[in-house]
Amino acid sequence: MVGNLFSFLVAFVAVFGLVFVLRPMALNVGLVDKPCNRKQHKGHIPLVGGLAIYVAITLCSFVLTPFNEHYKLYLLSTSFMVLIGALDDYHDIDARLRLIAQFLIGSLMVFGADLYISSLGDVFGFGVVELGIWGPLFTVLAVVTCINAFNMTDGVDGLVGILSLNTFLAMGILAAISNISFNMGVTSMLVGAIVAFLFFNFGSFKQGRYKIFMGDAGSMLMGLTVVWLLTYTSQGEESVMRPIIAVWLIALPLMDMFSVMFRRVLAGLSPLRASRDHLHHMILVNGFNNTQTTIIISIISICFSGFGIYAEITGISEKSMLLLFVLLFVLYNIFMLNEDKRHSVRSIAPKLSRR
């Protein structure tokens, strides 16, 4: 417990200090988010949140975390991911190139670290579903999916950070109540780093004079880290949760991404094109501000992960959990389609509006 608290504090302090180093550098080189007709924030906001989290976690890892082959490859994977994200923040990268990079990073996790989803559990009620030779391919697709799901949630202040926090804390709770020995030092560092980022991102410090955004580097880093840890904690004999529970811990980002892509296809649009049709856009267009939108979505996400924890503790069947998830996804799509019609939100932009 003391060790986890120490990891939290060290990561928090590291990110706090790094913001003061990276922020002026970003302003000098133009690594900023500029206001326009799609982005209503004031001034040029440095996109250094993800970079600060990455550097802090990497530096702290050398002091606080025992290195093994899995963790070395995790840090290598995050390095490539943050590089691609930072380049995208500085100069928009073609979506196809980003996808290629994400597939390569997913392959590094699967074939380098030998970490992949081998079992889906008893999700159909006929016995455990073993993926066999399809496990590595399924995992690479899951990695790309999770990275983009979290990247797409980065639309209002604090949202991707709080959704990530929710997932990491839920994993920590499940690990704590399991009989499996699980080192929570990494999750403690991640939580500390994200809390420090949110301190600046919400504009709480010095009346917002040091405000920063996470950027693609940060949101994709969060997505990669989440899928890496969920795979690690839901597979094998020392898993702390069943695979279907992992889905519930990231239910809202997953449902939002697949719903957006489904509705774009229905509208005759490319699923990869950006538009203002995410859940946070729908809430904003109904008159809520950024903070209220973040709170609403966070509460929904916490309810989903809380139900996942409850289901793991009480042993609700995996088949029931899958059926309920599918039902919620259908209801979510019906709600979003109705919102599309009610507000006629079909405006397509060159790049997804972040604010």
N, C-alpha and C positions, 0 to 999 in steps of 0.2 A: 504493500500500500504506500509506504513512504517512498519507495523507489519510483512508483508510478507518478506520485505527486511531484517528485523532483524532476522527472522527465517532462511533465507538463510545464513546470515553471521555467525550466531551461529553454524549452522550445518557445514559450511565450515571450521571454526576454529577448531571445535571438531574433524573432520576427519583428518585435517592437524596435530593436536597434537597427535591423536591416532596412526597415522602411525609411529611416532617416538617411541611410546611405544610398539606397536605390532610387528614391523618389526624385532628388535633384538630377541624378544621372539620366533618368527617363525623360525628364523635362528638357534636358539639353539635347538629347538625340531624337526627340520626337516620338517616343514610345508612349503615346497618350491617346485617350479617347476624346474626340472633339465633338462639341455640340453641333447638331444640325436639325433639320426638320423632323428627323426620326428619333433624335436623342436630346432630351430636354434638360439634361444636367447643365450646371453653370461652370464655365471654364474648361481648361484642358486637364483631364484627370489622368494621372500616371497609371499605366497598366502593369503594376509591379507586385500586386498581391500574390499571384502564383509564384513569381520568381522568389519573393521573400520566403514563402512557405517552403519551396523546394530547397533553397540554400540552407535554411535553418534546419530542416530535417536531415539533409545530407551531412552538415557539419556536426550536428548533435549525435548522429548515428555513430560517428567515429569514437565518441566518448561514452555513449550510453547503451549502445546496442551490440550484443555479440554477433559478429559477422559469420554467416554461413553462405553456402553457394546460392541459396534462394534469395537471401537478402542482397547479396552483391548484384545479382541479376535484376532484382527489383529496382535498385538504385540506378543501374545502367538503363533499364527500360524507362524510368521516369526522366532520366537525363535527355533521352531522345524525344520523349513526349513533350517536355517543357521547351526544348529547342524548337520543335515544330510549332508549338503553340505561340512562342514568342515571335517567331518569324511571321506567323499569321496575324498576330497583334500589330506588328510593325508594318507589314505589307501583305495585304490579303492574299492567301494562298488558294489556288484552285481547289475546290471541294474534292475532286478526284485524287489530287496529290495527297491531301490530308488523309483520305481513306486508305490509300496505298501505305502511307507511313503507319497508320494505325494497325493495319493488317500485319505489317512487318514487326511492330512492337508486340502485338498479340502472339505472333509466332515465336518471338524471343522468350516470352513467358512460358509457352507450351513446350517448345523443343529445347530451349536453353535451360530453364529451371525445372523442366519435367513436371510442371504444375498444370493440371488440366481437369476438366469435369469428366469423370469416368462414370458417374452414376447420377440418375435423376431421382432416385428413390422410388417408392411405391406410389407413384402419382396417378396411376390408372386403376389401382386396386387388384391387379393381377400378379403382383410381385415386383421386386426391384427392377427398374429399367437400367440395364447396363449398356453404355454407349459403345463399348468395344473400340474398334478402329475409328469410329466416328467421333470419339471423345475429343481429340485434338482439334479437329475442324470446328466442332460445336463450340469449343472454348474460345477459339480465335474470333468466331462470330459474336460470342458473348462479350468479349473484350471490346470489340469495335462498337457494339450496341451500347454498352455501359458508358464508354467514353463519350459518345455522342449524346446519350440521354442526359448526362450531367452538363455537357457543354450547352445543350439547348435550354437548360433551366436558367442559365446565367442572363436573366433579363431584368431583374430588379435588385436593389441593394440587399446584400446579405443572403439571398436565396440559396445559391449553390453551396455557400459555406454552411448554412444551417442544415440543409438537407444532408450534407456530408457528415456534419456533427451527429445528426440523428442516427445515421447508419453506424458510425464508429461507436457511439455510446450503446446502441442496441447490441452490437457485437460484443462489447465489453460486458454487458449485463448477462448475455447468454454464456459467455466464457466463465463468468464469476459463479453462475449457478450450476455449471456443469461439473462433472467429476474429472474433467480433462485438465491437465496442467497446460496453461496457455500464457505465454509471455505477453503482457499487455503494455510493454514499454513503448512499442511503436505506435499503438493507438493513443496512448497518453501523450506522446509527442505531437501527433497529428491534431489532437483536440486542443492542446496548448497553442499550437501554431495558428489554427483556424480562429480561435477566440481572439488572439492578438490581431489578426487580419480584420475581423469583424469590428473591432474597436475603432479602426481607421475607416473601414468601408462605410459604416453607418454615419460617419461624420461626427462622432461623439467627442473627438479630441480637438481642442482649440477651435471650437465652432466650425469644424469641417475644413479648416485650412490645410490639413494634412490628409485629406480624403484620397483614397486609392480604390481602384477596381481590381478584380482578380484577373481578368483577361482570359483569353483562350488557353494560355499556358497553365493557369490555375485550374480552370474548370475541367480541362482534359486530364490534368494531373490528379484531380479528385476522382474522376471517373475511373482512371486506370488503377488507382490505389484501392478504391472500393471493390472493383471486380477481382483484383489480386487477393485481397483479404477475405472476401466472401468465398472464393474458390478454395482458399487454404483452410477456412474454418468449416466448410460444408462437405468436404471430401475426405475419404479415408477413415481408418479406424479411430483416429483421434479428433474427429469432427465435433464441433460444439453445437451444431444445428443440422437439421435435415435440409436437403437442397431447396425444397419448396419454400422454406422459411426465409432463405436468402433472397428469394424473389420478393417477398413481402417487405423486406427491409429497404428495398429500392422501388417499391411498387409505383409510387407517383411519377418519378422521372421516366420509368419504363412506359407506363400507360400514356403519359403525355406525348412522348416521342412517337410511339406507334400510332396513336390517334392522329397526330399531326400528319404523319406520312400517309395514313389511310385517307384522310379527308382531302389532302392535296391530290391524290390519285383520283378520287371521286370527282374533283373539280377539273380534271383534265390537266393537272400541273405535275411537274416533276417533283417527286418526293424529296429531292435534295435541294430544291429551291427554297429560299428563305421567305417567310411571310409572317405577318403578325397574327398568328392563329394558335399560339400556345395558351395554356391555362392562365399564366400571369397576364397576358394581353387581355383575355376575356374578363378577368377580375378588374383590371385597370379601366377598361372601357365601361364598366358598370359604376364607375365613380369613386373607387377606392384609390388611395395613394400608394406609393411604393412600400412604405413600412407596413401598412395594413395588408397589402397583397402578400408580402413576405410572411406575415403572421398567420394569415388564413391558410396559405399553402403548407406552412410548417406544421400547423396543428393537424391538418389532414394527414400529412406524412407521418407524424408522430403516432397518430391513431392507427395507421396501417402497420407500422413497425411494432407498436405496442400489442396489437392483435397477433402479430407473428410470434412475439415472445410468449404471449399467453398460450398460443397453440402449441408451441414447443414444450412448455411446462406441463400442460394438461394432456398432451398427446393426441390432439385432434388429428384425424387421419389425413394423410397427404392428398388423397383423392378429394376429400372435402375441401381442403385448402386450395387445390387447383381449380375445382369447379367454382368456388366462391370468387377466386381471382378473375376467372373468365367472365363471370356474371358482372362483377364490378367494372371490368373493362368495357363490356357491352353497354352498361348504363352510362359510363363515362363518355363513350362515343356518342350516345344518343343526346346527352346533355350538351356536348360541345357542338354537335351538328345543329341543334336548336339555337345555340348561341350564335353560330355562324349566320344562320338565317335572320335572327333577330337584329343583329348589328351589322350584317353584311360585311363582315371582316374578311376581305379577300385581297387586300392590297399586297402586292408583291414588291419586295425591295431587293436591291443588289446584295445586301448583307443584312442578317437578322438584327433588328433593332435591339439594343442592349438596355436602353433606358427609356 
